[in-house]
Amino acid sequence: MIEKILEIARAASEAAPPVGDPAYPLFAATAAELLQRRWGEVLDANDADLAAAVAAGSAPAMVERMRLTDQHREALVELTHRVCADLPGVTAPGPETEGIGGSRAHQVARPLGVLLMVYESRPMVTLDSAVLAVCTGNAVLLRGGSECLRANGVLAELISDALRARNLPEGLAQVLLDTDRAQLRDLLRRDDAIDVLVPRGGAGLVDYCRTASRVPVIAGGAGVNHLYVHSTADIALAVRLVLDSKLPDPAGCTALEMLLLDEDVADGFFAELVEHVDEPDVRTLMLRLTEETGQRLPQALEEALEVQELAANDDGREFLDPTLAVRVVPGIAEAVRHVRRFGTGHTDGIVARSRRASEEFCARVDSAAVVVNGSLRLHDGPSLGMGPEIAISTGRLHVRGPVGLDSLLSRSWVVQGAGAVRFRTGGTEGKGDR
């Protein structure tokens, strides 16, 4: 079965039109049109998946990650519009250079090849990953979690119909509905047929893929993200940024997990937070504090929010729910030390009026994104003005940060020689670097 899947993917990759072909944006537009038309089917399948997950006792946070709303449909339509707008620039040839003997060279965009996407819980990853991968000329194998099997089945039909409608090989996007872990294990060994692996999910999934895969990996891993409120911070702003970094999507990879408060502003921060406790989302916030820090909480905050004692293993923990760990630190040096020790290099930030403090934090915290006086949720492709993405990478090779259209391409050189040769010098032919 796996051999057939890989054979279809490789054949589709080789038969696909070159990067920049007009069939690709037409495919994206058709996928969006079909999604609009069949959205009711997708929601019905999603409802069945949700009911099965609840019956199986799945964690509420996972059930919420599975849930589709009209906002997801609107976001996908917007994604396809942005892809169509960005493709010409992303796939355009690079500038020409002039070499010896009148030779000229320029770079051209090439697909990475056959991609394997492995992900959990969020069914719309199936469609947006298919659009981004196919529109950059790649073939993609899409392996979602068993919890979203019904919704992914409907989306698989939709993707195939969109490919057929634009005369593209159907094998460019295959949704793998076999949930046997043995299939994933075997796929991870096939570096002879798969060019890039992109795992997207919790730390367990990503760590497993990293350790078991022979295929090169682009991965983000867990988002144990920190926000440090410096002694010079605007406290009202800091509270707003903390709430926005945590509550709208507490299971997202850019969600805030550990708040580091400078000793000089901790009391003021808690006092300002009291002013927000009547907001509906804020009522869901759960604080984890050391016993000493807990003694500094205003009574109104203790009465309004659930407060627990910070456990030893809460440093470096990705909660994936509205739980927020809080530590008071003596200054920026301790904040940086904490982030370096317990962070995952995903998204960290500082709130400070002091430019010097912000620059020091940015220089010493080596994360995929360091945010100054902004919400941690700014770290994604659309928010940064970079366009759609399929993941956020914390790796250091090929791409770091949002994995968008440009990151799904490589560049090769086309050299127009015009008869140019390398000349012999001192009896030795120039052979370039070895």
C-alpha angles and dihedrals in degrees: 000000000000091000090055092048092050093044091054091048095049093046090050091048091053093045095047119112116257120275110281096034112147091234090076100062088041088056090051092050091047092050090054092048092050091047090055091049097046100035091115090058091049092051092048090053091046091051089054091050091049093050091050092048093051091047090051091054096248117176114270090237091058092046090054091050088055095051118107124205136176087266089068091053092049091047092053092050089050089048092056091049090052092047091053090049095046101042098081093055096041094049098040118118117261125248118288122252128199121228138177122316094015094299117153130199139187136174124247128197117251131182118252088234124233115009127197114206115194117184146150141226102347109092095188088069085074094063102034091048091049091052095048095043097046095043089058091052096256128135112229136198110205116203112178128178123282089242090071098041097125097047091045090052091057091045090050090058091047093052093048091050091051092050092049092048090058096041093246121144108271089219090070088088121028120176108209109215097177104107096191109127088217089070092055092046091053094046092053089060095054103093086144091068107021120063104190136016120207112187115189121185143058127348092262094057095043094046091049092051092047094052099038100041127098087183117092109262133220104189143153105201124193120347104224092167128183135201118196118203106207125211090255095051125129096244097206089052092046092055092049091049093048092051093047092046092054118025111047092061110005092171094051120113092244095049118127114252105167125036115200113200122195111237091240095057105033096098092045091049093053091047091053092047088059088065090063102045094100091062109105098235093045090060088067093058115114117198126208113196140164114258090252093051091045090061089062095058117112112244091241090060093049090051095046102043137043108253125192135175116264110252125218092249095049091089105091093013125137104212098185090202137070092289112123122191115211131196129177112221131190095233150320095299092060091043091054091046091053094049092048092050102042106020125097097218093251112112128341132163150186132215110207142136089208111094090197092056092047092050092048092051092048092048095050102038109074103196131140086255132011113194122205117201093341142096116278087230089074087083101096134092101259094043091052092048091248098116130236123346139194096207145343113250125211092184123109101222127079096347138013120188124006113019101217137156094295091052091056090061134069127201127235130183129249110199121196102202102182087200094307118157136185109257126228113249121196091345093305122103114230108250102173125229122333 
